[in-house]
């Protein structure tokens, strides 16, 4: 839900599942090349990847909250805001390496 293009959603799902761009289907190869080019300076750490995922989820939840508010669904709005609060706490308190 955080993406405007279906290809971006699929790429995110593949990344989140641990599939690197080299293993993506041909129709996502261009996105994989772009992603590798952006990351070529230094590979991201696990913490950086986790934070990036959380930030994408944050934007998605913000939009969900706004849609719930726009349609007058207070229950969904407050539940989504609760999830946003928990997510933002997770962003501020990164996991410690094991």
N, C-alpha and C positions, 0 to 999 in steps of 0.2 A: 504494500500500500504506500510505501515511501517513495515509489518511483513512478514517473510519468510514462515511461516506456517499458513494455513487457520484457524486452531484451535485458534491460537493466535489472529488473526484478529477478529474472532467471540467473543473471550473472551473480547477483548478491546471494541467491539461494545456493548456487554452486560454491561460492567462496565460504559461506557459512557452514556448508557441509564438509569443508576441508578439501575441495577439489580445486587445484591450482589451474590457472588459465591454460596451461599446456594440455590439460585433459578436457577442455570445454569442447562442445560441438562446433562444427565449422561455421555455423551462422553467428556464433559469438566470438569468433577468432579476432575480429577487429577490436572489440572491446578488450579482449585479453592483451592484445598488443599495446593498446593505450594504457592499460593498467600496469603492465610491466615497464613501460617507458616512464610512467610517473614514479614507480617504485625503484627505478634503476640506481638512484643515488645510494640508497641503502635499504636492505630488506626490512620491512616493519617487524617489530617485536610482537609477541603474542599479546602483550598489554595494549599496544597501539591498535592491533586488529580488533581487540575486544572493544576498545573505546570507540573506534570507527563504527562498529556494529551498533553499539549503544546509541551513538549520535544519530544514526539513521533511524533507529527505532524511536528516538525522541521526536524527530520531525513527524514521523508517521502518527504517533500518539497525539501530538499537538493538533494535527489535522483532524483526527478522529474526534477529539474533544470539541473542536470548533464545529464540526458537522453535527454532533449531538446537541450542542448548544443552539445551533441554528434551527434545528427541528424541534427544540423545546423538550428534549429528553434529558431531564435533570439526573436521573439515575445513571444513565450511560455517561453523561458529562462528568459527574463526580467520581465514578469508578475509573474513568480514563485519567482524570486528574490525579487520583490516588496512585495509579500505575506510573504516571509521569514522575510523581514525587519519589517513588521507589527507584525508578530508573536513574533519576538525577542523583540520588544518594549513591547509587552504585558507580556512577561516573566520578563523583567526588572522592569515593573511597575505593581506589583500585585494589584488585586482588593482589596479595603478596605472592611472590614466587614460592613454589613448593620445593 
